[in-house]
Amino acid sequence: MPLAFDDLTLGAAFRAGPRRVSRADIAAFAALSGDHTALHSDEAYAATTPFGRVVAHGALNLAVATGLAYATGIFEGTVLAVRSMAIDFERPVFPDDELLLELTVSALDQRPRPDRGQVEFSVRVVNQEGRAVLSGTWKLLLKRAAGPT
């Protein structure tokens, strides 16, 4: 169900997932982004790193998080813009990890205009073991439910 700025309250929480990140996803992201760093694309090289195997690109994990956010249904037809994303990559994501998104409304600002407001979300992505792989804050502009007051 889409939610406008006025529908949200501090502490409101939303979840989506899981979304499995496959080896094919990592290869496709490397092709799309042009980032063929050996850690993401070379099994033999990745085996020599502290991770011991290929890991997903951090930007891929963020992209999966945005897709999971869309899957919540709350942003359908209400998002006007993403103002910022401050992200920490907590730990690696490996092929076949399953990711779950947790979004919590952490701030509401009625600015910049009467027809929209800025919502800050605390973002957390966890793997199938419940361990955080990505965390941070997103600031989005959302439509107001009512017209200008």
Wavefront OBJ file of the C-alpha trace (Angstrom):
o trace
v 0.000 0.000 0.000
v 1.509 3.340 -1.038
v 2.145 5.782 1.799
v 2.425 9.543 1.502
v 4.460 11.755 3.813
v 1.437 12.382 6.063
v 0.818 8.638 6.468
v 4.187 8.024 8.125
v 5.032 8.282 11.815
v 8.329 8.236 13.655
v 9.377 4.663 14.349
v 7.173 3.132 11.643
v 9.010 0.058 10.366
v 8.861 -1.842 7.094
v 10.510 -5.050 5.940
v 10.998 -6.745 2.596
v 12.774 -9.814 1.356
v 14.484 -12.089 1.309
v 16.258 -11.544 -1.992
v 18.911 -14.090 -2.956
v 22.078 -12.633 -4.527
v 23.351 -15.142 -7.067
v 26.734 -15.496 -8.734
v 24.949 -14.563 -11.964
v 23.716 -11.327 -10.322
v 27.307 -10.442 -9.409
v 28.514 -11.147 -12.959
v 25.650 -9.127 -14.458
v 26.390 -6.202 -12.153
v 30.070 -6.325 -13.123
v 29.057 -6.197 -16.787
v 26.582 -3.365 -16.198
v 28.866 -1.249 -14.026
v 32.144 -2.084 -15.735
v 33.620 -2.960 -12.331
v 35.436 -6.216 -12.979
v 37.603 -6.011 -9.853
v 39.060 -9.472 -9.267
v 37.420 -9.738 -5.836
v 34.053 -9.713 -7.634
v 34.915 -11.630 -10.771
v 37.871 -13.992 -10.333
v 37.262 -17.091 -8.196
v 40.970 -17.970 -8.014
v 41.983 -14.491 -6.904
v 39.096 -14.158 -4.444
v 40.173 -17.445 -2.818
v 43.456 -15.756 -1.819
v 41.716 -12.875 0.003
v 40.529 -12.821 3.619
v 37.014 -13.494 2.268
v 38.085 -16.748 0.609
v 35.653 -16.399 -2.264
v 33.977 -13.924 -4.582
v 31.937 -11.201 -2.881
v 29.154 -9.031 -4.249
v 29.864 -5.389 -5.068
v 28.779 -3.011 -2.322
v 26.886 -0.994 -4.929
v 25.043 -4.174 -5.954
v 23.977 -4.706 -2.354
v 22.719 -1.117 -2.228
v 20.835 -1.664 -5.495
v 19.222 -4.786 -4.035
v 18.225 -2.712 -0.990
v 16.504 -0.125 -3.206
v 14.667 -2.912 -5.019
v 13.540 -4.375 -1.708
v 12.395 -0.902 -0.608
v 10.263 -0.704 -3.748
v 8.899 -4.178 -2.977
v 7.451 -2.905 0.312
v 4.839 -1.097 -1.777
v 4.987 2.053 0.351
v 6.776 4.160 -2.275
v 4.549 3.413 -5.272
v 3.522 6.795 -6.678
v 4.677 8.768 -3.637
v 8.453 9.204 -4.050
v 9.522 12.444 -5.682
v 13.282 12.157 -5.154
v 16.057 10.491 -3.235
v 17.916 13.347 -1.514
v 20.774 11.339 -0.038
v 22.023 7.921 0.960
v 24.657 7.519 3.669
v 25.731 3.900 3.691
v 28.112 1.696 5.658
v 29.026 -1.700 4.268
v 29.165 -3.844 7.410
v 30.272 -7.208 6.040
v 30.560 -8.999 2.705
v 27.713 -10.529 0.776
v 28.552 -13.845 -0.854
v 26.854 -15.640 -3.742
v 23.617 -17.269 -2.562
v 23.259 -15.018 0.499
v 19.683 -13.951 1.110
v 19.122 -10.310 2.024
v 16.308 -8.777 4.047
v 15.653 -5.024 4.228
v 14.542 -3.214 7.369
v 13.436 0.434 7.019
v 12.485 2.585 10.006
v 11.240 6.181 9.851
v 13.800 8.132 11.879
v 12.870 11.750 11.035
v 10.060 13.682 9.378
v 10.558 17.195 8.007
v 7.577 19.003 6.469
v 9.873 21.091 4.316
v 10.759 21.902 1.598
v 7.249 22.700 0.252
v 3.631 22.276 1.319
v 3.030 19.508 -1.243
v 5.953 17.319 -0.076
v 8.029 16.402 2.941
v 11.401 14.845 3.629
v 11.501 11.473 5.330
v 14.666 10.031 6.812
v 14.807 6.276 7.036
v 17.196 4.224 9.080
v 18.200 1.418 6.729
v 19.502 -2.000 7.645
v 20.097 -4.973 5.367
v 20.744 -8.309 7.009
v 21.765 -11.664 5.599
v 20.136 -15.039 6.216
v 21.987 -15.270 9.549
v 20.499 -11.955 10.724
v 23.877 -10.223 10.489
v 23.957 -6.679 9.138
v 25.641 -6.342 5.749
v 24.626 -2.736 5.057
v 23.328 0.082 7.243
v 22.784 3.801 7.024
v 20.227 6.491 6.353
v 18.243 7.481 3.307
v 16.506 10.824 2.868
v 13.598 10.855 0.434
v 11.090 13.454 -0.659
v 7.544 12.106 -0.556
v 4.282 13.603 -1.724
v 1.893 14.922 0.925
v -1.486 13.157 1.131
v -3.333 16.463 1.080
v -2.717 19.429 -1.160
v -1.081 22.642 0.073
v -2.468 23.964 3.346
l 1 2 3 4 5 6 7 8 9 10 11 12 13 14 15 16 17 18 19 20 21 22 23 24 25 26 27 28 29 30 31 32 33 34 35 36 37 38 39 40 41 42 43 44 45 46 47 48 49 50 51 52 53 54 55 56 57 58 59 60 61 62 63 64 65 66 67 68 69 70 71 72 73 74 75 76 77 78 79 80 81 82 83 84 85 86 87 88 89 90 91 92 93 94 95 96 97 98 99 100 101 102 103 104 105 106 107 108 109 110 111 112 113 114 115 116 117 118 119 120 121 122 123 124 125 126 127 128 129 130 131 132 133 134 135 136 137 138 139 140 141 142 143 144 145 146 147 148 149
